[in-house]
Structure formats: structure tokens, C-alpha cells
Amino acid sequence: MTFYLKAKRFIFEQIFGVFMKNYVNTFVFLILSLIIISCESDSPPSHTGGKFVPVLNSQMTYRTTHLYEKYDDFGRINDTITYIDDEINVVEISSINDSVPGYQSLLRFDSGGGSTWYINSDTAFFAVAYNNPGSQWVFPKTSSKKYLTVNEAKKIISLINDDIMYSKSTHIDSIQYYEAPRVVVKYPLYVGQKWVELSLPSFLARERIVEDVSTVSAAGTNFSCYKNVAKLSDYQIKIIDYFNLEVGIVKRVILSDSLAMTGPDNPDDIIGWGKFTTESVLIEKK
């Protein structure tokens, strides 16, 4: 009887020992798996984009609207003012193998008599040259004041949005180049991706970050877009682009806050404060 109990105990300990060994190994495996997953959390998520795919002669029509909202003395919106008429602009991919002095194999986008040339490389989508800008670079806030006026903001907005909201100028200027190519998007696109879009001129310098993947309803279609956001370092201006890999820009919102309304005779005579919202949305694609 004693021998039987000892034998039974021995068998139990052997089986239990194997079980515990497997349990410990399984537990260690799970812990290591959690550590690996945690370490990989900083890596790009599975939703990672490829390259923008241009289609020759495709046309994108945008509606651009502008809203100026005036603050009262308590910081509440109490009035809205229209400073710029709404615009309907058509952007066409007119060439996928164009060239300008110093560059070849370029995409050319035409809009309202003006053109912008891009490089679509494996690493990024760059804007390198343009013509018919309608106005040259301006450097606002050259004095010591710490605010933007409405007119200064309008100039900056037109420069930021020149690839969608073209100038009404009818003359064709010579080809001009960005002082450093503007990085429209950096590949691959994923939530958390960052890049320096523009470094020169300094007052337009900005870094972008992909904050989200959003569905945008435009032109009767739901587009999956990478929402990337930039802020101008010297001003309270925020630029939000919704970029689709088949269309390009589906929607752009430019927010300018804490703008000074000045008197008609004295640019330093502040008569009110407000914020400017410019929104360009795709309304037709063909």
C-alpha cells in the first residue's frame, strides 16, 4: 500500500512538473509577446499609404469659401464678414512627363492660366516650380507688432493656397522656383508621419504631421484621406489637408485666429478682432 501511494505520488509529481514547466514556458512566451508588441507600438500602423497616383488630363474642381468671424469684447463671435468672394477653380494634370530648366520627369498641374510643377519620387511628393503667382512673396509683420491684420492674413492665405485658389491675374509670369522644394506629402503616409513641408521663406516655414485617417465626403464620393496638419510657427495659422492617394487634395482648411481689424486710414488703429476660415473642397472630379 505504501509503495502504491509513493508510486502514485511520483507519477503525479512528474505529470504536474511537466504541466508547470509548460505553464511557465507559456507564461514567459506571453510576457515576451506583450513586450514585443509594446516595442512595436511606435512603428507605423498597418494602414500605410503608397504613392500618389496621377492620371493624365484628370480634372479636379474645387469650391473655396472664406468666412471672417468677428469677436465681441468678451471673445464671442457676434458677426460674420465676407472679405473674399467664393471661388470655383479647376485644376488639371496636364502632363506627367514635363520639364523646366534643371528638372525633368515632372507632373504639371494647370489652374487658371498658372502652372505648378511637381516631383513624385519614391520618398515624397515635391512642388519645385510655379508661374503666374499673381503676387510675389511678402513679409508681413516687419514692425514690432505682435499680431496679423486681416489684409496680411489674406496675403498669406493666398500663398498657402495658391495650388487650389489661383490668382485672377491674366498675365503669365516667368517660371519661378521654391527656394527649397515644398514637401507636399512624405511617403509612406501613416498616422504619426512627420516632415518639414517648407523652410523658406521663413515666415511660411512649417512642419506637418499626419494626425488621422479620415473619410471625407466630397464630389458625391467618400474618400479615405490622410489628415495632415501644419502650423505656422510665427502666427496663429493652422493648415489642415485631407490627402487622398488617387486624387491628391480633397479638402483644405486654413484657420487664422486673433486677427486685427484696422481702420482704413491708420494701419495701427485696431478697431476689432476676429478669425478667418478658408475652406477648399473638391466638388467634381473627371
CORMO-V243163 format. One record per pair of residues at least 12 apart in sequence whose ideal C-beta (glycine too) atoms are under 7 Angstrom apart, sorted by the first residue. I is the first residue (numbers start at 1). J is the second residue. If there is no record, write none. Layout:
# CORMO-V243163
I|J ; I|J
This chain:
# CORMO-V243163
44|188 ; 44|190 ; 45|190 ; 45|191 ; 47|190 ; 47|213 ; 48|188 ; 48|189 ; 48|190 ; 49|188 ; 49|189 ; 49|190 ; 49|226 ; 49|245 ; 50|188 ; 50|245 ; 51|120 ; 51|187 ; 51|245 ; 52|120 ; 52|125 ; 52|245 ; 52|248 ; 53|245 ; 53|246 ; 54|93 ; 54|96 ; 54|107 ; 54|120 ; 55|93 ; 56|93 ; 56|96 ; 57|92 ; 57|93 ; 58|93 ; 59|90 ; 59|92 ; 59|286 ; 60|91 ; 60|247 ; 60|282 ; 60|285 ; 61|88 ; 61|90 ; 61|283 ; 61|284 ; 62|89 ; 62|91 ; 62|164 ; 62|280 ; 62|281 ; 62|282 ; 62|283 ; 63|86 ; 63|88 ; 63|281 ; 63|283 ; 64|86 ; 64|87 ; 64|89 ; 64|164 ; 64|165 ; 64|278 ; 64|280 ; 65|86 ; 65|279 ; 66|82 ; 66|83 ; 66|84 ; 66|278 ; 67|80 ; 67|277 ; 68|80 ; 68|81 ; 68|83 ; 68|150 ; 68|274 ; 68|276 ; 69|274 ; 69|275 ; 70|272 ; 70|274 ; 71|273 ; 71|274 ; 83|150 ; 83|154 ; 84|154 ; 87|165 ; 89|111 ; 89|112 ; 89|164 ; 89|165 ; 89|166 ; 90|111 ; 91|109 ; 91|111 ; 91|164 ; 92|109 ; 92|110 ; 93|107 ; 93|109 ; 94|108 ; 94|110 ; 95|107 ; 95|108 ; 98|117 ; 100|117 ; 100|129 ; 100|175 ; 103|117 ; 103|128 ; 106|118 ; 106|119 ; 107|120 ; 109|163 ; 111|166 ; 112|166 ; 113|132 ; 113|170 ; 113|172 ; 114|130 ; 114|131 ; 114|132 ; 114|166 ; 114|167 ; 115|130 ; 115|131 ; 116|130 ; 116|163 ; 117|129 ; 122|187 ; 123|186 ; 123|187 ; 124|183 ; 124|185 ; 124|186 ; 124|187 ; 125|184 ; 125|185 ; 126|181 ; 126|182 ; 126|183 ; 126|184 ; 127|178 ; 127|181 ; 127|182 ; 127|184 ; 128|177 ; 128|178 ; 128|181 ; 129|175 ; 129|176 ; 129|177 ; 130|176 ; 131|172 ; 131|173 ; 131|174 ; 131|175 ; 131|176 ; 132|167 ; 132|169 ; 132|172 ; 132|173 ; 133|162 ; 133|167 ; 133|173 ; 133|176 ; 134|167 ; 134|169 ; 135|155 ; 135|158 ; 135|167 ; 137|201 ; 138|155 ; 139|203 ; 140|152 ; 140|155 ; 140|156 ; 140|203 ; 147|258 ; 147|260 ; 148|235 ; 148|256 ; 148|259 ; 148|260 ; 149|259 ; 149|260 ; 149|262 ; 149|267 ; 150|259 ; 150|261 ; 150|276 ; 153|256 ; 153|259 ; 153|276 ; 156|237 ; 157|254 ; 157|256 ; 157|278 ; 159|204 ; 160|239 ; 160|254 ; 161|252 ; 161|254 ; 161|278 ; 161|280 ; 164|249 ; 164|252 ; 164|280 ; 165|280 ; 179|200 ; 179|201 ; 180|199 ; 180|200 ; 182|197 ; 182|198 ; 183|195 ; 183|196 ; 183|197 ; 185|228 ; 185|243 ; 189|210 ; 189|226 ; 190|210 ; 191|210 ; 191|212 ; 191|213 ; 192|210 ; 193|210 ; 194|207 ; 194|208 ; 194|209 ; 195|208 ; 197|230 ; 203|234 ; 204|232 ; 205|233 ; 206|230 ; 206|231 ; 206|232 ; 206|233 ; 207|230 ; 208|228 ; 208|229 ; 208|230 ; 209|228 ; 209|229 ; 210|226 ; 210|227 ; 210|228 ; 211|227 ; 211|228 ; 211|229 ; 212|227 ; 213|226 ; 214|227 ; 214|242 ; 216|242 ; 216|250 ; 216|251 ; 218|250 ; 218|251 ; 218|281 ; 218|282 ; 218|283 ; 219|282 ; 219|283 ; 219|284 ; 219|285 ; 223|244 ; 223|247 ; 223|250 ; 224|244 ; 225|242 ; 225|243 ; 225|244 ; 225|250 ; 226|243 ; 227|240 ; 227|242 ; 228|241 ; 228|243 ; 236|256 ; 236|257 ; 236|258 ; 237|254 ; 237|255 ; 237|256 ; 238|255 ; 239|254 ; 240|252 ; 240|253 ; 247|282 ; 247|285 ; 250|282 ; 251|280 ; 251|281 ; 251|282 ; 252|280 ; 253|277 ; 253|279 ; 254|278 ; 255|275 ; 255|277 ; 256|275 ; 256|276 ; 257|275 ; 258|273 ; 259|273 ; 259|274 ; 259|275 ; 259|276 ; 260|273 ; 261|273 ; 261|274
